[in-house]
């Protein structure tokens, strides 16, 4: 504290350097005017004291660490005391002689002025004031009372004494105030030092700004990040100037200018703000500016390059299929929207794999992922310039620059050929097919969702054809989709409400010519509308998870009808693979049969060849249990699709229903008749009951009889009829069959 007081004397050097000699000269002038040797002595003494004071103040004008502050303080105290003694002696000498009033007044004023200046807030010391009172105030007061005439002398002397006491009090209070100021300044300096130390040790780049956004403090991390040198504390730059001149931001001028414009507006509003600055080396710096109470700002800069790179990688990952590495649906829709905005002509193709589910079921999902990856690679490399993406599951989407329908269809064929190629994975050779729906932009849609919907409708149509197929979107597909949506909604409502009718078609035993079974067929006709085809109704029920409901509705009605007929009539109904896969399906069937009293051996379930070939493993346990209970299981529509004879051999079935497509027109075509006979011969070799469906003519009936078919059904015998017409249908079917038997017996 004393050192700070001593150093503070340097601020008063010029005041003492000017006032001291002036006071000394005036004192000497007064002494010469009265021609007093004592006054001249004391004037010289005062001049010497002023010299001590001036040299002491000069010694601490510059922050020289080698200056002995105690010596300076002692020199200053000695000088002020000498000045006090000298001025007091001058006044006493001048007043003690019969000197002119002007000289007396001049000496008194010089002494009092020096007394007041010496006891100011800055250079004043209580000890000096206590010495100056007896050295200056007391001699002057006594001299005025003694030598000036009353009452003026008494008043002037008393005033001088009071002024002297006030100077003592002023010196003490000034010293206390100055001490408090120095203590506050020292505390502030210490606090700032702690703040500077804390800021400098932070790993984050910190910059502190004042209310005018001038840089008050900046740590080494911030300097290194921006590439700037230590700042001049006497002339700090504004933050904008700092960034404008920062070497590491020179190549990011546009980014910097945009940020500064935005920052200026927010600074004026005293609002916090964030920004990202790009450095010359492509690093990214996140900058956050926060206002502080009372004015000023704190800015924090952080190198966030790693985070920005991670976010960019994450953005790439969320747009990429993790299995194939292809763009995913999100990336595809973004690319589609961009191409539509450009107004370019291109083709959108949706590729759906055929047989992929069987790969997962047989080899597992790990193998399925490998197959999907291989297919994705083939699609991506099938033609240069394709944008291939995986939409999910076994569906892919392709964008190809093309304004030519024929070219787009030719490219779709290339994609199918690429997918159709067998692929070997270890010992397994796997082959899948594909269906492709094609839509053209902008003809089929100028909005991404519309164009994608068009391609989906085309794909749906393509999947309705057996094998790998390509379909181009046409407006008719949209109309058909709308119509199907309406039909589907009404069918679902009818199924949930149980409003399904059943028609019955007789099955005739060709050996006896009698009707031995009735096939129950689901029928539904909306009010005032056309009947819905049974196949379409079954498709809707399967798609919406209602196939079990359809089977229960048909079985409940048909089992009760057949159980009520005279004689041991059997019941055949269609079953879905989706239903056969359900664990509780067999128990449900048995419960429904038990309610009406129909034994299990009088029931037969028909499952299509394609469905059985597809889900053999999933259905096997239920089929085996049904057969053990005496329920017949027949493969329906045999020969209508692709047949795997090896799987047919393994399937636990006991009846084979040959598709009417093999019988239609066969009597007039030798090759067709031979194919039918081969199918029948295959069934005989497997010891299966053979049923020929779709018998439309007498010639087809005779061909079936000649091929050794056990049972037949078709319009040549009887069409499907309502329950009320079953007796007539049975009579009609038996009459038609027996006519054939009679003709054959007569021949």
C-alpha positions in Angstrom: 0.0 0.0 0.0 2.8 2.4 1.0 4.6 1.6 -2.3 1.4 2.5 -4.3 1.1 5.8 -2.4 4.7 6.6 -3.1 4.4 5.7 -6.8 1.3 7.9 -7.0 3.5 10.9 -6.3 4.7 10.7 -9.9 1.3 12.0 -11.0 2.0 15.3 -9.2 5.5 16.0 -10.5 4.4 18.8 -12.8 2.2 20.4 -10.2 5.1 20.6 -7.7 7.6 21.5 -10.5 5.6 24.5 -11.4 4.1 25.6 -8.0 7.2 25.0 -5.9 9.6 27.3 -7.7 6.8 29.9 -8.0 6.1 29.8 -4.3 9.8 30.0 -3.5 10.3 32.9 -5.8 7.4 34.8 -4.3 8.7 34.1 -0.8 12.2 35.3 -1.8 10.6 38.4 -3.4 8.8 39.1 -0.1 12.0 38.7 1.9 13.9 41.1 -0.4 11.1 43.6 -0.2 11.4 43.8 3.6 15.2 43.3 3.5 15.2 40.6 6.2 18.1 38.2 6.4 16.0 35.7 8.4 13.3 35.8 5.7 15.9 35.2 3.0 17.3 32.2 5.0 13.9 30.7 5.4 13.2 31.3 1.6 16.3 29.4 0.7 15.3 26.7 3.1 11.8 26.5 1.4 13.4 26.4 -2.0 15.6 23.5 -0.9 12.5 21.7 0.5 10.7 22.2 -2.8 13.7 20.7 -4.6 13.5 17.6 -2.4 9.8 17.2 -3.1 10.2 17.7 -6.9 13.1 15.2 -7.2 11.1 12.7 -5.1 8.1 13.0 -7.5 10.3 12.7 -10.5 11.9 9.5 -9.3 8.6 7.6 -9.5 7.3 9.1 -12.7 8.4 5.9 -14.6 7.9 2.3 -13.3 11.5 1.7 -12.6 11.8 -1.5 -10.5 15.2 -0.4 -9.2 13.9 2.8 -7.5 14.0 2.6 -3.7 10.5 3.6 -2.8 11.3 4.0 0.9 14.0 6.4 0.1 11.7 8.4 -2.2 9.0 8.5 0.5 11.6 9.7 3.1 12.8 12.4 0.7 9.3 13.6 0.1 8.5 13.7 3.8 11.7 15.6 4.5 11.1 18.0 1.7 7.6 18.8 2.8 8.8 19.4 6.4 11.6 21.7 5.2 9.1 23.6 3.1 6.8 23.9 6.1 9.6 25.2 8.3 10.8 27.5 5.7 7.4 29.1 4.9 6.6 29.4 8.5 9.9 31.2 9.2 9.4 33.5 6.2 5.9 34.6 7.4 7.1 35.1 11.0 10.1 37.1 9.8 8.1 39.3 7.4 5.3 39.9 10.0 7.8 40.6 12.8 9.2 43.6 11.0 7.5 46.8 10.2 7.3 45.8 6.6 4.8 46.9 3.9 1.3 45.3 4.1 1.7 44.0 0.5 4.8 42.0 1.5 3.1 40.6 4.6 -0.1 39.6 2.6 2.1 38.0 -0.1 4.0 35.9 2.4 0.8 34.8 4.2 -0.9 33.8 0.9 2.1 31.8 -0.4 2.3 30.0 2.9 -1.4 29.2 3.1 -1.6 28.2 -0.6 1.3 25.8 -0.1 -0.3 24.4 3.1 -3.6 23.7 1.2 -1.9 22.2 -1.8 0.3 19.9 0.3 -2.6 18.4 2.1 -4.7 17.5 -1.0 -6.1 14.0 -1.5 -3.2 12.8 -3.6 0.1 13.8 -2.0 -1.3 14.6 1.5 0.0 12.7 4.5 -1.5 13.0 8.0 2.0 13.1 9.5 3.0 16.0 7.2 -0.2 17.9 8.2 0.6 17.5 11.9 4.1 18.9 11.3 2.8 21.7 9.0 0.3 23.0 11.6 3.0 24.1 14.2 5.4 24.9 11.4 3.2 27.1 9.3 -0.3 27.7 10.8 0.7 28.3 14.4 3.5 30.8 13.7 1.4 32.7 11.2 -1.6 32.9 13.5 0.4 34.1 16.4 2.2 36.6 14.3 -1.0 38.0 12.9 -2.6 38.3 16.3 0.5 40.0 17.7 1.6 42.3 14.9 -1.6 43.2 13.1 -3.8 45.8 14.7 -6.9 44.6 16.5 -9.4 43.5 15.7 -8.1 42.5 12.3 -5.1 40.7 13.6 -7.1 38.6 16.0 -9.6 37.7 13.3 -6.9 36.9 10.7 -4.8 34.9 13.2 -7.8 32.9 14.3 -8.8 32.2 10.7 -5.3 30.9 9.9 -5.3 28.6 12.9 -8.8 27.3 11.9 -7.5 26.8 8.3 -4.5 24.9 9.7 -6.8 22.6 11.6 -9.0 22.1 8.6 -5.9 21.2 6.5 -5.0 18.6 9.1 -8.5 17.2 8.9 -8.5 17.4 5.1 -5.2 15.6 5.0 -6.5 12.8 7.2 -9.7 12.3 5.2 -7.9 12.7 1.9 -5.4 10.1 2.9 -8.1 7.7 4.0 -10.0 8.2 0.7 -6.9 7.8 -1.4 -6.0 4.7 0.6 -9.4 3.2 0.0 -9.0 4.1 -3.7 -5.7 2.3 -3.9 -7.1 -0.6 -2.0 -10.0 -0.9 -4.4 -7.6 -0.5 -7.3 -5.4 -3.2 -5.9 -8.4 -5.5 -5.4 -9.6 -4.8 -8.9 -6.2 -5.5 -10.2 -6.0 -8.7 -8.3 -9.5 -9.7 -9.5 -8.5 -8.9 -13.0 -5.3 -10.9 -12.6 -7.3 -13.8 -11.4 -9.8 -13.4 -14.3 -6.9 -13.2 -16.7 -5.3 -16.2 -15.2 -8.6 -18.2 -15.4 -9.2 -17.1 -19.0 -5.7 -17.9 -20.1 -5.8 -21.4 -18.6 -9.1 -22.3 -20.3 -8.8 -24.6 -23.2 -11.7 -22.9 -24.9 -11.0 -19.7 -26.9 -12.4 -16.8 -24.8 -12.7 -13.2 -25.7 -14.1 -10.5 -23.4 -15.5 -7.3 -25.0 -16.6 -4.0 -23.6 -19.9 -2.3 -24.3 -18.4 -0.9 -27.6 -17.3 -4.5 -28.5 -13.7 -3.6 -28.1 -11.5 -6.5 -27.0 -10.8 -6.2 -23.3 -9.2 -9.6 -22.8 -8.3 -12.6 -25.1 -6.7 -15.8 -24.1 -3.9 -17.7 -25.9 -6.4 -20.3 -27.2 -8.3 -17.6 -29.0 -5.1 -16.1 -30.4 -3.9 -19.4 -31.7 -7.3 -20.3 -33.2 -7.6 -17.0 -35.1 -3.8 -16.7 -35.7 -3.6 -13.2 -34.2 -0.8 -11.7 -32.1 -1.1 -10.3 -28.5 -3.2 -7.2 -28.5 -2.1 -3.7 -27.6 -4.0 -2.9 -24.4 -3.7 0.8 -25.0 -5.5 0.6 -28.3 -7.6 -2.6 -28.5 -9.5 -3.4 -31.7 -13.2 -4.0 -31.9 -14.2 -7.6 -32.3 -15.2 -6.9 -36.0 -11.8 -5.5 -36.7 -10.2 -8.5 -34.9 -12.0 -10.9 -37.2 -11.5 -8.9 -40.3 -7.7 -9.0 -39.7 -7.5 -12.5 -38.4 -5.0 -14.4 -40.7 -6.8 -17.7 -40.2 -10.1 -16.3 -41.6 -8.8 -14.6 -44.7 -10.2 -17.2 -47.2 -13.6 -17.2 -45.5 -14.4 -13.5 -46.3 -18.0 -14.2 -47.4 -18.8 -16.2 -44.3 -17.1 -13.6 -42.1 -19.0 -10.7 -43.7 -22.3 -12.4 -43.4 -21.6 -13.2 -39.7 -20.5 -9.6 -38.9 -23.7 -8.1 -40.5 -25.8 -10.5 -38.5 -23.8 -9.9 -35.4 -24.1 -6.1 -35.6 -27.8 -6.2 -35.6 -28.0 -8.6 -32.6 -25.4 -6.5 -30.7 -27.6 -3.5 -31.0 -30.5 -5.4 -29.7 -28.3 -6.9 -26.8 -29.3 -10.4 -27.9 -27.1 -13.5 -27.6 -26.2 -15.2 -30.9 -24.3 -18.1 -32.4 -22.4 -18.5 -35.6 -20.1 -20.9 -37.4 -16.9 -19.6 -38.8 -14.8 -21.5 -41.4 -11.0 -21.3 -41.1 -8.6 -21.3 -43.9 -7.8 -25.0 -43.3 -11.5 -26.0 -43.6 -11.9 -26.3 -39.9 -15.2 -25.1 -38.4 -15.4 -22.9 -35.4 -18.6 -22.5 -33.4 -18.8 -19.0 -31.9 -21.2 -18.0 -29.1 -21.7 -14.4 -28.0 -23.4 -13.7 -24.7 -24.1 -10.2 -23.3 -23.0 -9.5 -19.7 -24.9 -7.3 -17.2 -23.8 -3.7 -17.2 -22.6 -3.8 -20.8 -20.0 -5.9 -22.6 -19.9 -9.3 -24.1 -18.2 -12.7 -23.6 -17.5 -14.7 -26.7 -16.6 -18.4 -26.7 -15.0 -20.0 -29.8 -14.7 -23.8 -30.1 -13.2 -25.9 -32.8 -16.2 -28.1 -33.8 -14.7 -29.6 -36.9 -15.0 -33.1 -35.6 -18.7 -32.6 -34.5 -19.6 -31.1 -37.9 -17.9 -34.0 -39.7 -19.7 -36.4 -37.5 -23.0 -34.7 -38.2 -22.3 -34.7 -41.9 -21.4 -38.4 -41.7 -24.6 -39.0 -39.7 -26.6 -37.2 -42.4 -25.0 -39.5 -45.0 -25.8 -42.5 -42.9 -29.4 -41.7 -42.4 -29.7 -41.5 -46.2 -28.0 -44.8 -46.8 -29.1 -48.4 -46.5 -26.9 -50.1 -43.9 -27.1 -53.5 -45.7 -26.5 -52.6 -49.4 -24.8 -49.2 -49.0 -27.3 -47.8 -51.5 -29.2 -44.6 -50.9 -32.4 -45.3 -48.8 -35.9 -44.1 -49.3 -35.2 -40.7 -47.8 -32.3 -40.0 -50.1 -34.3 -41.3 -53.0 -37.2 -38.9 -52.4 -34.7 -36.0 -52.1 -33.1 -37.0 -55.4 -36.5 -37.4 -57.0 -37.7 -34.0 -55.8 -34.5 -32.3 -57.1 -34.9 -33.9 -60.6 -38.5 -32.9 -60.7 -37.6 -29.3 -59.8 -35.1 -29.3 -62.7 -37.9 -30.3 -65.0 -35.8 -33.1 -66.6 -37.3 -36.1 -68.3 -36.5 -39.4 -66.6 -38.0 -42.8 -65.8 -38.8 -44.1 -62.3 -38.7 -47.8 -61.9 -39.7 -49.8 -58.9 -38.1 -53.3 -58.7 -39.6 -55.9 -56.5 -37.9 -59.3 -56.0 -39.8 -62.5 -56.5 -38.9 -65.5 -54.3 -36.9 -63.5 -51.8 -39.0 -64.5 -48.8 -38.2 -68.2 -49.5 -34.5 -67.3 -49.3 -35.0 -65.9 -45.8 -37.1 -68.8 -44.8 -34.7 -71.4 -46.1 -31.3 -69.9 -45.5 -31.9 -67.3 -42.8 -31.9 -63.5 -42.8 -28.1 -63.3 -42.9 -28.1 -65.0 -46.3 -31.1 -62.8 -47.2 -29.0 -59.7 -46.5 -26.2 -61.0 -48.7 -28.6 -61.7 -51.5 -30.1 -58.2 -51.2 -26.6 -56.7 -51.3 -25.7 -58.6 -54.4 -28.9 -57.6 -56.1 -28.3 -53.9 -55.1 -24.8 -54.1 -56.7 -26.2 -55.6 -59.9 -28.9 -52.9 -60.2 -26.5 -50.1 -59.5 -24.0 -51.3 -62.1 -26.6 -52.5 -64.7 -26.3 -49.3 -66.7 -24.1 -46.1 -66.2 -25.9 -43.1 -64.8 -28.5 -45.0 -62.8 -29.5 -43.7 -59.4 -30.3 -46.9 -57.5 -31.8 -47.0 -54.0 -33.2 -49.5 -51.7 -36.7 -48.5 -50.5 -37.0 -51.3 -47.9 -37.4 -55.0 -47.7 -36.9 -56.5 -51.2 -37.9 -53.4 -53.1 -35.6 -51.1 -55.0 -36.2 -47.8 -56.9 -34.2 -46.7 -59.9 -34.0 -43.3 -61.6 -32.8 -43.2 -65.2 -32.4 -40.3 -67.5 -34.8 -41.1 -70.3 -37.6 -39.4 -72.3 -38.2 -42.5 -74.4 -40.7 -45.1 -73.2 -39.2 -47.9 -75.4 -35.8 -47.1 -73.9 -37.1 -47.2 -70.4 -38.8 -50.5 -71.0 -35.6 -51.9 -72.6 -33.6 -50.7 -69.5 -36.2 -52.4 -67.2 -35.6 -55.6 -69.1 -31.8 -55.2 -68.5 -32.6 -54.8 -64.8 -34.7 -58.0 -64.7 -32.0 -59.9 -66.6 -29.4 -58.7 -64.1 -31.5 -59.8 -61.1 -32.4 -63.2 -62.7 -28.8 -64.3 -62.9 -28.0 -67.1 -60.3 -25.7 -66.2 -57.5 -23.5 -68.6 -55.6 -22.9 -68.1 -51.9 -20.6 -70.9 -50.7 -22.4 -74.2 -51.5 -25.8 -72.5 -52.1 -26.8 -71.3 -55.5 -29.7 -68.8 -55.2 -31.8 -67.2 -57.9 -34.6 -64.7 -57.5 -36.8 -63.0 -60.0 -38.1 -59.5 -60.3 -41.1 -57.5 -61.4 -40.7 -53.9 -62.5 -43.2 -51.0 -62.5 -42.2 -48.1 -64.8 -43.5 -44.5 -64.6 -42.3 -41.6 -66.8 -41.7 -38.0 -65.7 -43.2 -35.6 -66.3 -46.0 -37.4 -68.1 -47.1 -39.6 -65.2 -46.5 -37.1 -62.4 -44.8 -33.8 -61.6 -44.8 -34.3 -57.8 -42.6 -37.0 -56.2 -45.3 -38.8 -54.4 -47.5 -38.9 -57.5 -44.8 -40.3 -59.7 -43.9 -42.9 -57.1 -47.5 -43.8 -56.7 -47.7 -44.3 -60.5 -44.7 -46.6 -60.5 -46.2 -48.6 -57.5 -49.4 -49.1 -59.4 -47.5 -50.3 -62.4 -45.5 -52.7 -60.2 -48.7 -54.0 -58.7 -49.9 -54.8 -62.1 -46.6 -56.4 -63.1 -46.7 -58.7 -60.0 -50.2 -59.9 -61.0 -48.5 -61.8 -63.9 -46.5 -65.0 -63.3 -42.8 -64.8 -63.6 -40.7 -61.7 -64.2 -42.8 -59.0 -65.7 -42.6 -55.3 -66.7 -45.6 -53.0 -66.6 -45.7 -49.3 -67.8 -48.1 -47.0 -65.9 -51.2 -46.0 -67.7 -54.1 -43.9 -66.5 -56.3 -47.1 -66.5 -54.2 -48.5 -63.7 -55.1 -45.5 -61.5 -58.8 -46.0 -62.3 -58.5 -49.7 -61.6 -56.7 -49.0 -58.3 -59.5 -46.6 -57.3 -62.1 -49.3 -58.2 -60.2 -52.0 -56.3 -59.9 -49.7 -53.3 -63.6 -49.3 -53.2 -64.2 -53.0 -53.7 -61.7 -53.8 -51.0 -63.3 -51.5 -48.5 -66.7 -53.1 -49.1 -65.3 -56.6 -49.0 -63.6 -55.9 -45.6 -66.9 -54.6 -44.3 -68.8 -57.6 -45.5 -66.3 -60.0 -44.0 -66.4 -58.3 -40.6 -70.2 -58.3 -40.7 -70.4 -61.9 -41.8 -72.3 -61.1 -45.0 -70.8 -63.8 -47.1 -72.8 -66.2 -49.2 -71.7 -69.8 -50.1 -72.3 -71.6 -53.4 -71.9 -75.3 -53.8 -70.6 -77.3 -56.8 -70.9 -81.1 -56.9 -67.9 -83.4 -57.3 -68.9 -86.6 -59.1 -67.2 -90.0 -58.6 -66.6 -91.2 -62.2 -66.6 -94.9 -61.1 -70.0 -94.8 -59.5 -71.5 -91.8 -61.3 -72.7 -90.3 -58.0 -72.0 -87.0 -56.3 -69.8 -87.7 -53.3 -68.8 -84.2 -52.3 -69.7 -80.6 -52.6 -67.1 -77.8 -52.9 -68.1 -74.7 -51.0 -67.2 -71.5 -52.8 -67.4 -68.0 -51.2 -69.7 -65.5 -53.0 -70.4 -61.9 -52.3 -72.4 -59.4 -54.4 -72.8 -55.8 -53.2 -76.2 -54.3 -53.3 -76.8 -53.1 -56.9 -73.3 -54.1 -58.0 -71.5 -56.8 -59.8 -70.4 -59.9 -58.0 -66.8 -59.9 -56.7 -64.8 -62.8 -58.0 -63.9 -65.4 -55.4 -60.2 -65.1 -56.2 -60.3 -61.3 -55.7 -62.2 -61.7 -52.4 -59.6 -64.2 -51.2 -56.8 -61.9 -52.2 -58.3 -59.0 -50.3 -58.9 -61.2 -47.2 -55.3 -62.4 -47.3 -53.9 -58.9 -47.7 -55.9 -57.5 -44.8 -55.5 -60.5 -42.4 -59.1 -61.6 -42.8 -58.5 -64.9 -44.6 -59.2 -66.8 -41.3 -62.5 -64.9 -41.0 -63.4 -65.9 -44.6 -62.6 -69.5 -44.0 -64.7 -69.6 -40.8 -67.7 -68.0 -42.5 -67.6 -70.5 -45.3 -67.0 -73.5 -43.1 -69.8 -72.5 -40.6 -72.4 -72.2 -43.3 -71.2 -75.1 -45.5 -70.6 -77.6 -42.7 -74.1 -77.1 -41.4 -75.6 -77.5 -44.9 -73.6 -80.7 -45.8 -74.2 -82.2 -42.4 -78.0 -81.8 -43.0 -77.9 -83.6 -46.4 -79.0 -87.2 -46.6 -76.1 -89.6 -47.1 -72.4 -89.4 -46.3 -71.8 -86.3 -48.4 -68.2 -84.8 -48.1 -67.3 -81.1 -48.0 -64.4 -79.5 -49.8 -63.4 -75.9 -49.0 -60.5 -73.7 -50.1 -57.9 -72.8 -47.5 -55.2 -70.2 -47.6 -51.6 -70.8 -46.7 -51.8 -67.7 -44.5 -54.5 -69.5 -42.5 -52.7 -72.9 -42.5 -49.7 -71.2 -40.9 -51.7 -70.2 -37.8 -51.0 -72.4 -34.8 -54.6 -72.7 -33.7 -56.1 -73.3 -37.1 -56.6 -77.0 -36.7 -58.4 -76.7 -33.4 -60.7 -74.0 -34.8 -61.7 -76.3 -37.7 -62.4 -79.2 -35.4 -64.5 -77.1 -33.1 -66.6 -75.8 -36.1 -67.1 -79.4 -37.3 -68.1 -80.6 -33.9 -70.8 -77.9 -33.6 -72.7 -79.2 -36.6 -71.7 -82.9 -36.1 -69.7 -83.3 -39.3 -66.8 -85.9 -38.9 -63.3 -84.7 -39.8 -62.9 -87.4 -42.5 -65.8 -85.8 -44.5 -63.8 -82.6 -44.9 -61.2 -81.8 -47.4 -59.1 -78.6 -47.7 -57.8 -77.3 -51.0 -54.6 -75.3 -51.1 -53.2 -73.8 -54.3 -50.1 -75.4 -55.8 -48.2 -72.0 -55.8 -49.0 -71.4 -52.1 -47.9 -74.8 -51.0 -44.7 -74.6 -53.0 -44.0 -71.2 -51.4 -44.7 -72.0 -47.7 -44.2 -75.7 -47.5 -42.3 -75.6 -44.2 -44.7 -73.1 -42.5 -47.7 -75.2 -43.3 -46.3 -78.7 -42.9 -47.2 -79.2 -39.2 -50.8 -78.2 -39.5 -51.2 -80.3 -42.7 -49.8 -83.4 -41.1 -52.1 -83.0 -38.1 -55.1 -82.6 -40.4 -54.3 -85.7 -42.3 -53.9 -87.7 -39.1 -57.4 -86.6 -38.1 -58.7 -87.9 -41.4 -59.1 -84.5 -43.1 -58.2 -84.6 -46.7 -55.7 -82.1 -48.1 -55.6 -81.5 -51.8 -53.2 -79.5 -53.9 -55.5 -77.2 -56.0 -54.8 -75.8 -59.5 -52.0 -78.3 -60.2 -50.4 -77.5 -63.5 -51.5 -73.8 -63.5 -48.1 -72.6 -62.3 -44.5 -73.6 -62.0 -44.4 -77.1 -60.5 -41.5 -78.4 -58.4 -41.8 -82.2 -58.6 -39.3 -82.7 -55.8 -41.4 -80.6 -53.5 -44.6 -82.2 -54.6 -43.1 -85.6 -53.6 -42.3 -84.2 -50.1 -45.7 -82.5 -49.5 -48.0 -84.3 -47.0 -51.1 -84.3 -49.2 -53.5 -87.0 -50.2 -55.4 -85.5 -53.2 -54.4 -83.6 -56.4 -56.8 -81.3 -58.2 -55.6 -80.8 -61.8 -56.2 -77.3 -63.1 -58.9 -76.9 -65.7 -56.4 -75.0 -67.8 -54.8 -78.4 -68.7 -58.1 -79.9 -69.7 -59.6 -77.0 -71.6 -59.4 -77.7 -75.3 -57.3 -80.9 -74.7 -59.7 -83.3 -76.5 -59.0 -81.6 -79.8 -55.3 -81.2 -79.3 -53.1 -84.2 -79.0 -50.2 -82.5 -77.2 -52.6 -80.9 -74.6 -54.3 -84.2 -74.1 -50.9 -85.9 -73.5 -49.9 -83.2 -71.0 -53.2 -83.9 -69.1 -52.6 -87.6 -69.1 -49.0 -87.1 -67.8 -50.4 -85.0 -64.9 -52.9 -87.7 -64.1 -50.2 -90.4 -64.4 -48.0 -88.4 -62.0 -50.9 -88.4 -59.5 -51.5 -92.1 -59.9 -47.8 -92.8 -59.3 -48.0 -90.9 -56.0 -51.1 -92.7 -55.0 -53.2 -89.5 -54.7 -56.9 -89.0 -55.3 -57.2 -87.2 -58.6 -59.8 -84.5 -59.2 -60.3 -82.8 -62.6 -61.8 -79.3 -62.2 -63.2 -77.1 -64.9 -64.9 -79.8 -67.0 -66.8 -77.8 -69.6 -67.8 -80.4 -72.2 -68.7 -84.0 -72.8 -65.3 -84.6 -74.5 -63.4 -83.2 -71.6 -65.4 -85.5 -69.3 -64.5 -88.5 -71.3 -60.8 -87.5 -71.5 -60.8 -87.3 -67.7 -62.5 -90.7 -67.4 -60.0 -92.2 -69.9 -57.0 -90.7 -67.9 -58.2 -92.5 -64.7 -59.4 -89.4 -62.9 -61.4 -90.3 -59.8 -63.6 -87.3 -59.5 -64.6 -84.4 -61.7 -66.4 -81.1 -61.4 -67.3 -78.4 -63.8 -70.1 -76.6 -65.6 -70.6 -79.7 -67.9 -72.0 -81.3 -64.7 -73.3 -78.5 -62.7 -72.4 -74.8 -62.0 -72.1 -73.6 -58.4 -75.5 -73.2 -56.9 -77.1 -71.8 -53.7 -77.8 -74.2 -50.8 -81.5 -74.3 -51.8 -80.6 -75.7 -55.2 -78.2 -78.5 -54.0 -80.7 -81.4 -54.7 -81.2 -80.2 -58.3 -77.5 -79.7 -58.8 -76.8 -83.2 -57.5 -79.4 -84.7 -59.8 -78.1 -82.8 -62.8 -74.5 -83.8 -62.2 -75.3 -87.4 -61.7 -77.5 -87.5 -64.8 -74.6 -86.0 -66.9 -72.1 -88.4 -65.5 -74.4 -91.4 -65.8 -75.2 -90.5 -69.4 -71.5 -90.8 -70.2 -71.3 -94.1 -68.3 -74.3 -95.5 -70.2 -72.8 -94.4 -73.5 -69.5 -96.1 -72.7 -71.3 -99.3 -71.5 -73.3 -99.5 -74.7 -70.3 -99.1 -76.8 
